[in-house]
Amino acid sequence: MGKKTTHKFKAEVSQLLDILVHSLYTNKEIFLRELVSNASDALEKVRFMTTAEGGQDDTPLEIRIEADKDARTITITDTGVGMTRDELMKNIGTIAHSCTAELTRMAQEGKAPLDALIGRFGVGFYSVYMVADEVEVTTRSIEPDAAPVAWTSDGKNDYKLQDIDDATGENGGESMARGTRIVVRLKEDLASQFTNTAHLKSVIKKHSNFINFPILVDGERVNTVTALWREPKFQITGDQYAEFYKFLTYDSEDPLDTLHTSVDAPVQFNALMFTPKTGGDPFGMNRENRGLDLYVRRVLIEKQNKDLLPEYLGFIKGVVDTEDLPLNISRETLQDNLLIRKISSTLVKQVLDNLEKIAKDDADRYAEFWHAHGTLFKAGYMDFLNKDKFGRLVRFNSSASPSASSGATGLASFADYLSRAREGQKEIYYAYGPSREALGLSPHLEVFRKKGLEVLYLFEPIDEFVMDALRDFDGHALVAAEHADMATLDGFETLEQDEQAAPLNDEQKSTLDKLLSRIKDVLGEAVTEVKVSRRLSGSPVCLANPDGNVTSSMDKIMRVISKDTSIPKKVLEVNPDHALVRNMLTIFEKDALDPFIDQAANQLFESALLLEGYLTDPHALVGRVQDLLTKSSGWYVDSKK
């Protein structure tokens, strides 16, 4: 029998072990990730040594995991470099060789994230004691003439070292080949869970699926999908990308776009990102279903890390794998990690550059992207570091578009708008409305149609925030149509001539002023002012904000947020050339107190409120319309006799 010796753990090591076992993770399956990662490192060293020395070794490089329900054990075996007796003492007999006492103190005082201790300080192996009553490690180094050695401990006070007779395989069964075998004797309450083959496979697929060596659970290989992001791009086919995307997302369709990148500076990482063909509910139940999977050397560190890409790029699915992060790092540390911020900055730039390339090279494909993910993407108005890129990528419907079609012809960029702008035009005009039809009836846009000036149509509330954040594009101010300076608009030639009403004489102008004053008296405090409009041609009246700063649509958004249900007081602008206003003027000249003036004033005001979306009770308006129809129908019948 080989020599057996017992060794005591140092006091601080025992304390640290106690912390690791009882306080480290609520998710105990992490121990398997640690043991598999250690095995993978040992196999990588064999491959490197074999390549460097130009030798040949027929021993398969693999990791085997076997479960025994009756014995209550899991056995993890690798054919890696193994360890000599001295290495075993150094790597497992003590923890991290230095800083142990300091780390223990910090952990006890709550100053160090406990799960940050694993891996970074060489204590990943000891996470096994979260699930084990006892662990036996049998290992044989790749070094010539190295003999097998066994290490056994319950993880409490001491550990035993025993040399194994290489000829008889005593204490190690059959003669031990190169590599390491770890037998985990499970705690009774965890035995059924961790000797369940299906559960073991799911743990491997979750955490270690892309380890670069075969992992076999009870003889069946589990990690069958290649870490495609590590492969050279020129060797990968479109079908391989599509297959990997479906594996990653469970989507039945191929991705709309694939972005495969490898970066060496300022941080070394590989990334494989996909844009799905369809979008979800970005601001609802599906909001948290975003983020890239973060790997360190093929080992999953965090599923759906939300710090790698901002929320407005949350439609992107994929993986990021870096060499520069420690294998184990807590979520709190990830959020504050400078490397993560550098990776994030690079990823955002690459995604936006790629979208710009698609928009330039294939407008129809970009339109498909926009209709699937545009609503979420517009939340990028808060990304001030990438304001210019964002401004080049947003799209809107437009008065110049043939319709609100789903193709590229139904979308307009700011650059498209400027390519069609009138000579000397220094502003980009926009208007919010629930539909093209509604905006087509908007009194505020009549002057733009007459002047042949394009207006971008905003259909979603978030569009207002986009315009407010961007403010300008390529030196052209973004201006709400209802706030357009009429002096500026007058400078453009009128392209669409309406039938002109006869000009008012001086006496009629004086009467008009009195009529407007009468309308103000009728409406009272409901309006701040009643004045002649310069913007109207086809409508009798419209409402305008008295301050000229906040658009009607933004005002409604702010009122919803503040739960303000009151109707705002606005300016009523009156078109003096409209037939209805001229008729009111004639009636007023004959009788300033004619009740029709009151009835018409209220009707026009409530009709304007209805168009603006402020009229909450239409009963009075409907009753007034019915009364007017009844009276006018009598006249119409007489005219037909």
N, C-alpha and C positions, 0 to 999 in steps of 0.2 A: 504494500500500500504506500502511496506517496506521502510525503511529509505534509502534516496538517498543523497550522498555527492559528491562534486566535488573537485578534487585534481590537483594541478599544477605539471607538470613535473619539475624537477630541470633543471637549465639552461644547464648544461653539457649533461644531458640526451636528451634534445631537440636537441642539436647540433649533438649528436651521431645518433639520429633518422633520422635527415636530411641526414647525410652521408649514413646511411644504406639504406634509401629509394632511394636516387638518384645516389649512386655510387657503390653499393655493387656488383651486378651481372648483366651481360647482359642477362643471362638466368634466367628469372624471375620465372620459374617453380620450382626453388629450394625451394620456400616458402612451397610448399606442402610436400616436403621431411622433412622439419623442423617440421611442425605441426604433421605429422604422427610419426616422431621419438619421439616427446614429448609424444604423446598418447601412443606409445609403452612402453616408460619408466614408465608411470603411470600404465599401465596394468601389467608390470613386478613386480611392487611394490605390487599390489594386490595379485598376485600369490605367492610372497614370504611371505607376511603377512599371507595368508591363510595356507600355508604349515607350517610355523613356529608355528602358533597357533593351528594347528591341527583342524581347523574349516572346515566348508563346506559352499560353496556359489554357488547357482545355477545360478547366473547372468552370462550370457555368456561374456567371455572376447573377445571383438572385437572392431574394428574401422569402423565407417560408414561415408561415404562421399556422400552427396546429392547435386545435382546441380539444381538450379531454374533459368531458362533463363529469365522468366518474371520479377522476383524479382531481378535479377542480383546478386545472392548470391551462395556461396558454404558453406555448413555446414559440419563440421568435428566433429563427436561425438565419445567419447570413454567411456568405463565402468571401467575406472581406479580408482585410489585412490581419485581423485578430490582434491579440496583445500578448506581450511577454509578462512574466510575473511582476517585474518592476513597473511596466506600463499599467498593469492592472491595479497595482498599489497606488500609482500616481493618479490615474484617471478616475477610479471609482472608490478607492480606499479613502481618499481625501477629496474635499470639494473645492475645486477652483484654485487650490494651492495658495491663494492670497485673497485678502479682502473678506474672507469668510466671516470673521468676527464683526467687522464693520457692517457688512450686509445684514447679518443677523440682527444687530442692534437697530439698523434702519427699518428693517421689516417689522420688528417688534414695536417700534415707535410709530409705525404707519407712515414712514417717510419714503419708502420705496414700494412701488407697485409689486406685489408678490409675484404676479405672473411674468414680470419683467426679469425675474431672477433666473428663470429657466433658460437654458441655451446660452445666453450671454455670459454667464458665469460658470458654465460647465456643470450645471446641476440638473439638466433635463432628464438624465437617467433616473434620478430619485423621485420623479413624479410617479413612478411605478408603485410607490408605497401608498398612494391614494387608494389602490385597489388590491394590494398584495399583503398577505401575512408573512410571506417569505419569498425571496428571490435567489435563484442560483444562476450564476454566470459561469459558463465553461468556454474557454477560449484558447486558441492556438495561433501564435504569430506566424506571419509569412516568412519571417527570418529563418535562414537555414539552421537546422538542428534545434529549433525551438521546441520545447515540450509543452503539452497542454497544462493548463492550470485552472482550478475552480475557485470561485468566490461565492460565499453564501452569507446571507444576512437577513434578519427580520426588520432591519431599518430602525432599530431602537438604540442599542448600546454598543454592539460590537459586530465584527464580521470575521469570517473564517476563510483562510486561504489554504488550498490543498493542491500539491503537485500530483499529477496523474501519471501513472505508469503507462507510457506510450505503447508498450508491447501488449499489455493486457487490457488497456482501456479502462482500468479500474477506476471507479467513481465517475466514469464518464460514458459507461456503456461501451459501444464499439469504439475502436481507436479514433480519436478526434482528428478530423481534417482541419485544414486552414479555415479560420473564421471564428465566429462567436455564436454560442447558443445560450439564450436566456429563458429559463423556466420560471414562470410567474405562478406562484400558488395563491389563488384568489381568496379574498375574504368571502366568508360564507354568504353574506347578503348580496354579493355582487357576482357570484359564480354563474348563476343561470343567465345573467345578462351578457357576460363577456366570454362565455363558452358557446354562445349562440352564433353559429356560422354566419347566418344572414346579417346579424348585427355587426359582426366583425368586418364583413365585406362593406357594409354601408359606411362604417367609420373610415376604412381605407379609402373608399371612393370620395368621401367628403374631404379628408385632410391630406391624403398622400397619393391621390389618383395619378399624378403626373411625375412621380419619382421615376428616375431614368433607368430603373432595373425592374425586372419582373417581380411582382409580389403575389405569392400563391397562398391562398387560404384553404387549408385541407386539400391541397393538390390542385386547386382551380385558380387560374390567374385572374386577378381582379382588375388591375390597372391596364386595360387594353387600349385606352385612348392616348395617343402621343401628345406630348406638350408641344403643340404645333407652333406656338409663339417662339420656341427656341430653334426652330428649323429655318434654314435659309429660304427667303421668300421665293426665289426663282425655282425652287424645287417643289413648291406647293401648288396644287391645282385648285381651280375654283370649286370643284366637287369636294375636295378635302376641307376647304374653308367652310363650305355649306354644311358638311357633315359635323364638323366641330361646333359650329354655331348651334345646330339643332341639339347636339349633346348638351351644350352649355345652357340653353334657354328653354328647351322642350318645345320650341316653335316648330310648326309643321311646314312652314314656308322657308325658302332660302332668304338670306339677309338682303336688304336693299343695297348695302354697301359694306365693304370690308377695308379696314385700315390696319396694316401690319407694320410695326415700326420697331427699330432697334436704336437705342440712344446710348452714347458713351459719355457725354458730358452735358450738363454739369453733374448728372447722376447716371450711373449705368443701369439701364433697365430695358426689358423687352415688353412690348404691349401688343395685344391682338384685340381690336375693337370692331364691333359690328353695329350697323344701324338697321333695326327691324323695318319691315315694310309697313307695319301698322303700329299705331300708337295706342296707349292705354288711356286711363283717366288721370292725367298728370297732377291735378290739384284735388283729387278725391281719395277714394279708398286705395288707389294704386300708388299713392304718392311715395310711400316708403319702399316700394319695390324697385329700387334703383341702386346703382353703385357698381364698381368694378371689383372683381375678386382679386385680392392682393396675395401674391405668392412671394416667398423668399427661397430662391434656389429650388423651385418646383413644389415647395411645401406650402399649403394654404395657411395663411396667417389670419385673414379676415374675409368672410363672405360679404359681398356687397359693401365694400368700403365706400363711404359717402364723402370722403375728403379728397379723393383723387380727381373727381370732376364736379363742377358746380351743378346745382339742381337743374338749371335750364338745359344742361346737356345730359340729363338723367335718362334720356331715351337710349343712350349708348350702352351696349352690353359687351362684356369682355373680361380680359384678365391682364394684370400687370405683374411682372416678375422682376425682382431686383436682387442684385448681389450685395448691395450696400447696406441693407438693413440687417440688424441682428435677427436670428431665426425666431426668437420669441421676443415680442414687444407688446406691451399692454395697449389697449384701445386708447386710454388716456394719453399715453406717451405718443401714440401714432398721431393724435390730433395736434400735438405740439411739435412734432418732429420736423425739423428743417428739411430733411431729405424728402419727406412726403410733400411738402409745399413746393419744392423744386420740381418733383415729378409732376405734380398737379399743374404747375405753370406750363411745363413743356407739353403735357397732354392737351391742355386747352388750346394752345397755339396750334398744335398739329391737327386737332379736330376742326377748328375753324378754317385753317388753311385748306384742308381737304374739302370742306363744304364749299369754299370759294372756287376751288378747282372744278367741282361738279357743276356748280352754277354757271361757270364760264364754258365748260366743254359740253354739257348736256342739260339744256334748260328743262326738258321734259322730265328727266330723272330728278332734277332738283325740285321741280313742281310736285312730283310724287312724294319726295321727302317733306316738303313744306306742308302739304295737306295732311300728312300723317303726324308730323311732330311740330308744326309751326307754332301752335298755341303754347306749348311748353317752351319752345326756343325763345319766344318773345319775352319770357321772364328774364332773359339776359340783359335787359335794359339796365340792370343794377351792376353789371360787370364793367365798371368804368375803365379798368385797365385795358379792355379790349373793345372800347367804344367804337372805334373806327371800323374794325372788322365786323362787329355786330351790325353797324349801320349799313354795311355793304350787303349783308346777308338777309335782312328782313324783307318781307314781301307783303303787298297789300292789293286789294282789288282797286279798281280805278274807274273814273268816269270815261277814260279812253279805252278801257277793256271792252270787248264785244259783249261779254256777259260774265257772270260769276262762275265760269266753267272750271273744271278740275284740272285742266291742262295748263301749260305754261302761258298761254295767251290770256288766261284769266288772272294773271298775277303781274304786278309791277314793282320793280325795285326803285329806289331813289334815283339811281343812274338812268333807268329807263325813263322815268318822269322828266329828268333834265334833258334827255335827248330829244324830247318832244316839246320842250318849253318854248314859249314865245320869245322873240328877240327882246333882250333887255330885261327879261324876267329874273328877279333876284330872290324870289320866295317860292317855297314848295307848299301848296295849299292842301289841307285835308279836312274831312268832315266825318263825324260819327253818326251812325244810324243803324237800325236793326236789319236793314236789307237794302239792296240796290233800288227797289221800288220806292221805299220810304225816302231815300236820299234824292231820288228823282223828283219827288214832290216837295222837297225842302225849299222854302222861300229863300233861305240864305244862299242857295247855289244858283239862283236865277241869273245873277249878274255874271257868274263864271261861264254859264252856258252862252250868254250873249257875247262875251268877250273871247270865247274859244279857249278858256284856260282850264287845264286839266285839274281835277281834284282827286286826291287819294281817298278811298272809302274805308273807313274803320268800322268793323262789325263787332269787335269784341272789346269789352271794357279795358283789358290790359293794353290795347293799342294806344289809349290816351296816355298811359304811363310811359310807353315807349317814346311817343312824341315829346312829352314833357322832359324826359331824361336826355334825349339826343339833342334837342333844340335846333340843330342845324346839320346840314350834310354838304360837304364840299363847298363851304362858303355860302350856302343858300339857307336862309332861316326857314324853319318849319312853322307855318302859321295856320291856325284854325280859320276856316272859311268865314265863320261868323265874326271873326276879329280882324278880317282883312281891312287894310286902309283904303277907303274909297278913292282918295286922291291918287293912290298908286294904281288902282284898277282903272280909273278914268284915263290913265295914260295909254291904255291899250285900245286899239281900234275895235269898234263893235262889229262883230261878224254876222250876228243874227239880229236883223231889224224886226221889231214888233210894230204893229199898227199903232201909230202915235195918236194920243188924244189931243184935242185942241188945247193950246196953252191957256192957262188961266189969266184973266185980266187982273188988274190991280184990285178991283173991288172983290173979285172971287178969291183972290189970295188973302184978303183981309177976312172974308167970311170963313175961309178954310181955317185960319188961325183960331177963330171963335169956335168952329166945329170941333177942332182938336181939344180946345179947352173944355167944351161941353162933354166930350167923350171922357176926359180925365175926371170930370165931376161925377159922371155916371159910374166909372170904375173905382173911384175913390183911392183907398190905400192899396188896392190890388196891384197897381202899377206905380212906378216911380215917376214916369214921364210919358207923355204922348207927343210924338214929333213926326215930321215928314221924313220918309225914308228915301235914301239915294240908291239902295241896292235892289229894290223890288221892281219887277216888271209884270209878272203874271199873277201875283198874289196881292190881295188887298192889304194885308197886315203881316207882321212878324214880330216876334219877341227878341230882345237883345239884352245881354247882361249889362247892367249900368256901369260896372267897373271895367269892362272890356278885357279882363285878364283870364278869368276862369270860363271855360267852355260850358255849355249847357250839360253836355254828357258828363264832364268831370264833376260838375256841381251835383248831379244826381248820384254819382258814385260816392262822393263825400257825404251826402245826406243819408245814403243807405248805411254807410259805415257808422255814422253818428246816430243812426235811428231817428233822423229828423224827417217827419212826414209832412211838414208844412210846405206850402207852395211859395217859392221864392218870388220876391218883388222884382219885376223887370221893366224895361222900357218897351212901350208899344210903338213900333214904327208903322206908319200909315203910308200907303202908296196913293198919292193924290191923282194919279192918272188912271186908276182902276175904275171900271164902270160902276161898281157898287158904291165906291166912295164919292164919285161924281153925283150919283143919284141921291146919296145922303146929303151932299152939299146943296142940291136943288131943294130938297125937302126942308133943310135947315133954314134956307133963305126965306121960305114962305112961313115957317113956324118953328122957331128955335126950341119950342117945348113939345114938338110932335113926339108921341110915345114911340114911334118907329126908330127914332135916333137912339133911345135907350135900349130898345130891343136889339137893334143891329150892333150897337157897341158891345153889349154883353155877348152876343153870338160870335162876333169876330174875335173877341178876347178868348172865349172858351175854345173856339176852334184852333186858335194859336196854341193854347195850352195843350190841347189834344195832340197836335203835331209835335210838340216838344216833349210829350210823355208825362206831363204834370197833372193832367185832369184825372182826378180819382173818382169823381161822382158825375156821370154824364146825364143824369136825369133831367136837369134843367135845360141842358143843351138840346136833348132829344125833344122835350116838350115844346121848346121854342121853334125848332125846325118844323115840327108838325103844325104849329100854329101858322108859321109863315107859308108853308105849303098849302094849307087850307085857304088862306087869303089869296095867294097868288094863283091858285087853281081856278078861282072864280074869274079872275081877270083873263086867264088863259082860255076858259070856255067862251067868254064873251068875244075874245079875239078871233075865235074859230067860226063864229056865226056869220 
